[in-house]
Amino acid sequence: MPLPLAAGLFFTLTGLVALCFGFYALLRGGRERRGGGIGPFSERTVHVLAGLRMTLIGLLSLGAGLYALWRYWS
C-alpha cells in the first residue's frame, strides 16, 4: 500500500474518531456529576475546552487525510 493512501486512510479515520469524541464532550460532558473541576474552572468548562480542542484536532486530521487521499488519486 503506497504511503499517501495509508496516511490518508489513517488521518481520515483518526479525524472522524476525534470529531466524535469532541462532539460528545461538547454535548454531554460534565452534565451528570455535581461539583468537581480543576481550580477555578467547573467540570463543564473543562469538558467544553476539551471538546473544542478535540473538534479542532479532528477537523485538521480529517482535512489532512482527505488531502492525502486526493493527492493519491490525482
Buried (B, 14 or more C-beta within 10 A) or exposed (E): EEEBBEBBBBBBEBBBBBBEBBBEBBEEBBEEEEEEBEEEEEBBEBBBBBBEEBBEBBBEBBEBBBBBBEEBEE
